[in-house]
């Protein structure tokens, strides 16, 4: 009997350990100042955050900046180089002195005509100085197609999202490796990651040991876009991506993951909708507005959760 109870306790402990932590809002008082907030990057020192603020229809987008001072976040401001074109998806280098992002801004600064989306970067000499003017990464990273969601690793390999029509697939995750001071022609990741459907917004660990990304309308998904995780195997390939479960994922879109590798905190964007359409009695105007502007109202919002159990591999 004692052995049976011990076995039951062990199983219960293992199952409880395997469950993801509760998902909670992140920066809710800041996020709710904007119709949509769809992605974020956190500096290595964890005292700076850059995120995309967007219009209700998502047709206007600017990069916003906040800084933590005495444990409080500053008021959001448009970052120095943004506010004219459609800028999204920032990512800090490991030293915090380079910020990558995607934009449809023209390459020629004398023009105001937008182009396809490319990957750009800005630099600064120290963390206390202003960012430089944006620089287009150029070929072989950028092309006449749309490049999105840049992530750079310790080896300087660059991962991003790209849709190549000739492959007869949708968005895929690509990598351009850094060899002898130059970038190679981008190659799609294996079928363990990519498919004929949509795969996009990949966060890749600095040591490239795992990646977290969105698969859209996958057969094992919960609806719309879900976050999946894959680990690098001993042979250098990627394991078959696994859905991160229905605590993190909802029946709405989950996307734009970013991980604080020290605390194992996953930050991500979700359009989850927790508002009710059924009421026991007539609502007051105040109650109606509270329902409309609840955090989980179907607009793009930032969330966080601990995913340490997913990283043990």
Secondary structure, DSSP 4 states (H G I P E B T S, - for coil): -HHHHHHHHHHHHHHHHHSPPPPEESSHHHHTTSSEEEEEEE-TTSSEEEEEEE-TTS--EEEEEEEEETTEEPPPEE-TT-SSS-EEEEEE-TTSSEEEEEE---SSTT-----S-EEEEEE-SSTTSPP---EE--TTT--SS-EEEEEE-TT--EEEEE--GGGT---EEEEE-EETTEEPPPEE--TTT--SSEEEEEEE-TTSSEEEEEEES-TTSSSSEEEEEEEB-TTS-BPPPEE--TTT--SS-EEEEEEETTTTEEEEEE--B---S--SSPPPHHHHHHHHT-TTBSS-EEEEEE-HHHH--
